[in-house]
Amino acid sequence: MQEGSRQAFSDLNQLKLKLQFEGFSSEILYWGYYNGETWWRNYLHLHSFFEVCYVLKGEGVFRIHEQTFAVSKGDLFIARPNERHEIIASQEDPLGIHFWAYSLVPPSQTKNHDLSRLFSAFLESQESIIGAQHETASILDSLTREINQKNIGFSFVIEGLVKQLLIETARASTSNLASSRLPERKHQDTLVETIDRYLKDNYSEPLRLKEIAAQIHLSERHMSRVFKAATGKSIKYYATELKMDIAKQLLLDKALSISEVGYATGYQDVRHFSTVFRQQTGSSPSQYREQGGTRFL
């Protein structure tokens, strides 16, 4: 990214960002950029918030916890609340950095969710230097590009990128924290959901098993066997129930003829539609309409 574009990084200060992460709240306090063209030093100081720096180029040292760490391109270093620290750029090859600051406040009761676990561990972590943070570099480039170009929707994109940046920073400094495993979904559950969605999207068409099978790349026989094992119903019976449920709603609209309701649910022959409707509901379409959808016992 060109130098002129990087200067726009500080324009992120124009946005007021307050973020939520499963109960944790964060406010972005400031953004900044040093181009590394001259030597600089910010001397020992502390903050009541997090300050994070990413080295774009050059070399220098980061002093924290009465220790001195060498930093160079690709390194990320973190000063947590009330940690005295300072940055000293190299005289020969001064540091160029992006830096940003934010608060991170835990909820009154932490939940056992991935982000809650991650940020809780981040608050407890003492790791200050993380090397080779290529993912962070990519996020920072995207942030700079969005604030520089200000295309439609840029503020929403930036909010998402900032969330990603804070999560990536927490991940990098809590590398031993394992993610919760997603519950495994059974193949038959996915299959049933796919067929159900297809039937709902195409209820106005005649039922053709070969077309459904083609959508899920299975034979008609195997598809039918798996579906019935999962639901206890054949696809034809399931689809008919769905069509009749929709027909019941349409019949309450007296502007539609019985034939039109039949056509709308995939039946070209109104007598066939009426026969199936009676089998499913115990009354004819006209009786159902006259009763206003109420079945008299």
C-alpha positions as CSV (number, residue, x, y, z in Angstrom):
1,M,0.0,0.0,0.0
2,Q,1.3,3.4,-0.9
3,E,2.4,5.9,1.7
4,G,-0.3,8.4,0.9
5,S,-3.0,5.8,1.3
6,R,-1.5,4.8,4.7
7,Q,-1.9,8.3,6.0
8,A,-5.6,7.9,5.8
9,F,-5.5,5.3,8.6
10,S,-5.8,8.1,11.1
11,D,-9.0,9.2,9.5
12,L,-10.6,6.2,11.3
13,N,-10.8,8.6,14.3
14,Q,-13.7,10.2,12.5
15,L,-15.8,7.2,13.4
16,K,-17.2,6.5,16.9
17,L,-17.1,2.7,17.3
18,K,-18.7,0.9,20.2
19,L,-18.7,-2.9,19.8
20,Q,-20.3,-5.9,21.6
21,F,-18.9,-9.4,21.8
22,E,-21.2,-11.8,23.7
23,G,-21.5,-9.4,26.6
24,F,-18.0,-7.9,26.4
25,S,-18.1,-4.2,25.3
26,S,-15.4,-2.3,23.6
27,E,-15.0,1.3,22.6
28,I,-12.3,2.3,20.1
29,L,-10.5,5.3,21.6
30,Y,-8.0,6.3,18.9
31,W,-6.1,5.2,15.8
32,G,-2.6,6.4,14.7
33,Y,0.2,6.1,12.2
34,Y,3.9,6.8,12.3
35,N,5.6,6.7,8.8
36,G,9.0,5.8,10.2
37,E,10.8,8.5,8.2
38,T,12.5,9.9,11.3
39,W,13.7,8.6,14.7
40,W,11.1,8.8,17.5
41,R,10.5,7.7,21.1
42,N,7.4,7.9,23.2
43,Y,9.0,7.4,26.7
44,L,7.6,5.5,29.6
45,H,3.9,5.9,30.2
46,L,0.8,3.9,31.0
47,H,-2.9,3.8,30.0
48,S,-6.2,2.7,31.5
49,F,-6.9,0.9,28.2
50,F,-5.3,-1.4,25.7
51,E,-2.9,0.0,23.1
52,V,-1.7,-2.2,20.3
53,C,1.0,-1.5,17.7
54,Y,1.8,-3.3,14.4
55,V,5.2,-2.8,12.8
56,L,4.9,-1.9,9.1
57,K,8.7,-1.4,8.6
58,G,11.9,-0.6,10.4
59,E,13.2,-1.7,13.8
60,G,13.1,-0.7,17.4
61,V,12.5,-1.8,20.9
62,F,9.5,-2.2,23.1
63,R,10.0,-1.9,26.9
64,I,7.4,-3.4,29.2
65,H,7.5,-5.3,32.5
66,E,11.1,-4.0,33.0
67,Q,12.1,-6.0,30.0
68,T,13.3,-4.9,26.5
69,F,12.1,-6.6,23.4
70,A,13.4,-6.1,19.9
71,V,10.6,-5.5,17.3
72,S,10.6,-5.4,13.5
73,K,8.3,-5.7,10.5
74,G,5.3,-8.0,11.1
75,D,5.5,-7.8,14.9
76,L,2.4,-7.0,17.0
77,F,3.0,-5.6,20.5
78,I,0.4,-5.0,23.2
79,A,0.4,-2.7,26.2
80,R,-2.5,-3.6,28.6
81,P,-4.1,-1.3,31.1
82,N,-1.7,0.1,33.7
83,E,1.4,-1.5,32.2
84,R,4.2,1.0,31.9
85,H,5.8,0.8,28.5
86,E,7.7,2.8,25.9
87,I,8.7,2.4,22.3
88,I,12.1,3.5,20.9
89,A,12.7,3.5,17.2
90,S,16.1,2.5,15.7
91,Q,18.3,5.5,14.7
92,E,19.3,3.7,11.5
93,D,16.0,2.2,10.5
94,P,13.1,3.9,12.4
95,L,9.9,2.1,13.1
96,G,6.8,2.7,10.9
97,I,3.7,1.5,12.8
98,H,0.0,1.5,12.9
99,F,-1.4,1.8,16.5
100,W,-4.9,1.7,18.0
101,A,-6.4,1.8,21.5
102,Y,-9.6,0.5,22.9
103,S,-11.3,-0.4,26.1
104,L,-12.5,-4.0,26.8
105,V,-15.1,-4.4,29.6
106,P,-16.3,-7.9,30.6
107,P,-20.0,-8.6,31.4
108,S,-21.2,-9.0,35.0
109,Q,-21.5,-12.7,34.3
110,T,-19.2,-14.3,31.7
111,K,-20.8,-17.0,29.5
112,N,-19.1,-20.1,28.3
113,H,-19.2,-19.1,24.7
114,D,-16.1,-18.9,22.4
115,L,-15.8,-15.1,22.3
116,S,-16.4,-14.8,26.0
117,R,-13.7,-17.4,26.7
118,L,-11.4,-15.7,24.2
119,F,-11.7,-12.2,25.7
120,S,-11.6,-13.5,29.2
121,A,-8.3,-15.3,28.4
122,F,-7.0,-12.1,26.6
123,L,-7.7,-10.1,29.8
124,E,-5.6,-12.6,31.8
125,S,-2.8,-13.0,29.2
126,Q,0.6,-11.4,29.8
127,E,1.9,-11.9,26.3
128,S,3.2,-8.7,24.9
129,I,5.0,-9.5,21.6
130,I,3.5,-11.6,18.9
131,G,5.5,-12.1,15.7
132,A,4.6,-12.7,12.0
133,Q,1.1,-11.4,12.2
134,H,0.2,-11.5,8.5
135,E,-3.6,-11.7,9.2
136,T,-3.4,-8.4,11.2
137,A,-1.6,-6.7,8.3
138,S,-4.3,-7.8,5.9
139,I,-7.0,-6.4,8.2
140,L,-5.2,-3.1,8.6
141,D,-4.8,-2.7,4.9
142,S,-8.5,-3.3,4.4
143,L,-9.3,-0.7,7.1
144,T,-7.1,1.8,5.5
145,R,-8.6,1.2,2.1
146,E,-12.2,1.5,3.3
147,I,-11.6,4.8,5.2
148,N,-9.6,6.2,2.3
149,Q,-12.2,5.3,-0.4
150,K,-15.3,5.8,1.7
151,N,-17.5,3.8,-0.7
152,I,-21.2,3.2,0.1
153,G,-21.5,1.2,3.3
154,F,-17.9,1.7,4.3
155,S,-18.8,2.4,8.0
156,F,-20.5,-1.0,8.3
157,V,-17.6,-2.7,6.6
158,I,-15.1,-1.0,8.9
159,E,-17.1,-2.1,12.0
160,G,-16.9,-5.7,10.9
161,L,-13.1,-5.3,10.2
162,V,-12.5,-3.7,13.6
163,K,-14.3,-6.6,15.3
164,Q,-12.1,-9.0,13.3
165,L,-9.0,-7.0,14.3
166,L,-9.8,-7.2,18.1
167,I,-10.6,-10.9,17.8
168,E,-7.4,-11.6,15.8
169,T,-5.4,-9.7,18.5
170,A,-6.9,-11.7,21.3
171,R,-6.3,-15.0,19.3
172,A,-2.7,-14.1,18.7
173,S,-2.0,-13.5,22.4
174,T,-3.9,-16.6,23.6
175,S,-2.7,-19.1,21.1
176,N,-3.2,-22.1,23.4
177,L,-6.9,-21.5,23.8
178,A,-8.9,-24.2,21.9
179,S,-12.1,-23.4,20.1
180,S,-15.3,-25.2,21.0
181,R,-16.2,-27.8,18.5
182,L,-19.3,-27.3,16.5
183,P,-21.9,-30.0,17.0
184,E,-21.7,-32.4,14.2
185,R,-24.7,-32.4,11.9
186,K,-25.9,-35.8,10.6
187,H,-26.0,-36.2,6.9
188,Q,-29.7,-37.2,7.0
189,D,-30.6,-34.0,8.8
190,T,-29.0,-31.9,6.1
191,L,-30.7,-34.0,3.4
192,V,-34.1,-33.6,5.0
193,E,-33.7,-29.8,5.4
194,T,-32.6,-29.5,1.7
195,I,-35.6,-31.5,0.5
196,D,-38.0,-29.6,2.8
197,R,-36.7,-26.3,1.4
198,Y,-37.0,-27.5,-2.2
199,L,-40.6,-28.6,-1.6
200,K,-41.6,-25.3,0.0
201,D,-40.0,-23.4,-2.8
202,N,-41.7,-25.5,-5.5
203,Y,-45.1,-26.3,-3.9
204,S,-46.8,-24.9,-7.0
205,E,-45.2,-27.5,-9.3
206,P,-46.2,-31.2,-9.7
207,L,-44.1,-33.5,-7.5
208,R,-41.3,-35.2,-9.4
209,L,-38.9,-37.2,-7.3
210,K,-36.2,-37.3,-10.1
211,E,-36.0,-33.5,-10.0
212,I,-35.5,-33.5,-6.3
213,A,-32.9,-36.3,-6.5
214,A,-31.0,-34.3,-9.1
215,Q,-30.8,-31.3,-6.7
216,I,-29.1,-33.4,-4.0
217,H,-27.1,-35.7,-6.3
218,L,-28.6,-38.9,-5.0
219,S,-30.6,-41.7,-6.6
220,E,-34.3,-41.5,-6.1
221,R,-34.3,-44.8,-4.2
222,H,-31.5,-43.8,-1.8
223,M,-33.0,-40.3,-1.3
224,S,-36.4,-41.8,-0.5
225,R,-35.1,-44.3,1.9
226,V,-33.0,-41.8,3.9
227,F,-35.9,-39.3,4.0
228,K,-38.4,-41.9,5.3
229,A,-35.9,-43.2,7.9
230,A,-35.5,-39.6,9.2
231,T,-39.1,-38.4,9.1
232,G,-41.2,-41.5,9.2
233,K,-43.0,-40.3,6.0
234,S,-42.4,-40.7,2.3
235,I,-41.5,-37.7,0.3
236,K,-44.8,-37.9,-1.6
237,Y,-46.8,-37.9,1.6
238,Y,-44.7,-35.1,3.1
239,A,-45.1,-33.0,0.0
240,T,-48.8,-33.6,-0.1
241,E,-49.2,-32.5,3.5
242,L,-47.3,-29.3,2.6
243,K,-49.4,-28.6,-0.5
244,M,-52.7,-29.2,1.5
245,D,-51.6,-26.8,4.3
246,I,-51.0,-24.1,1.7
247,A,-54.3,-25.0,-0.1
248,K,-56.1,-24.5,3.2
249,Q,-54.8,-20.9,3.5
250,L,-55.6,-20.2,-0.2
251,L,-59.2,-21.5,0.2
252,L,-59.9,-18.8,2.8
253,D,-59.5,-16.3,0.0
254,K,-62.9,-16.5,-1.7
255,A,-61.6,-14.5,-4.7
256,L,-59.8,-17.7,-5.8
257,S,-61.8,-20.5,-7.4
258,I,-61.3,-24.1,-6.3
259,S,-59.5,-24.7,-9.6
260,E,-57.1,-21.8,-9.1
261,V,-56.2,-23.1,-5.6
262,G,-55.6,-26.5,-7.2
263,Y,-53.4,-25.0,-9.9
264,A,-51.5,-22.9,-7.3
265,T,-50.5,-26.1,-5.4
266,G,-49.5,-28.1,-8.5
267,Y,-52.7,-29.9,-9.4
268,Q,-53.7,-29.5,-13.0
269,D,-56.9,-31.6,-12.5
270,V,-59.3,-30.0,-10.1
271,R,-61.0,-33.4,-9.4
272,H,-57.7,-34.9,-8.4
273,F,-57.0,-32.0,-6.2
274,S,-60.4,-32.3,-4.5
275,T,-59.9,-36.0,-3.9
276,V,-56.5,-35.5,-2.3
277,F,-57.8,-32.6,-0.2
278,R,-60.7,-34.7,1.1
279,Q,-58.3,-37.6,1.9
280,Q,-56.0,-35.3,3.9
281,T,-58.7,-33.1,5.7
282,G,-61.9,-35.1,5.8
283,S,-63.8,-32.4,3.9
284,S,-64.0,-31.2,0.3
285,P,-62.4,-27.9,-0.6
286,S,-65.8,-26.2,-0.9
287,Q,-66.9,-27.5,2.5
288,Y,-63.7,-26.3,4.0
289,R,-64.2,-22.9,2.5
290,E,-67.8,-22.7,3.7
291,Q,-66.8,-23.6,7.2
292,G,-64.2,-20.9,7.2
293,G,-61.4,-23.3,7.8
294,T,-63.1,-24.7,10.9
295,R,-63.7,-28.4,11.1
296,F,-67.1,-29.2,12.8
297,L,-67.0,-32.4,14.8
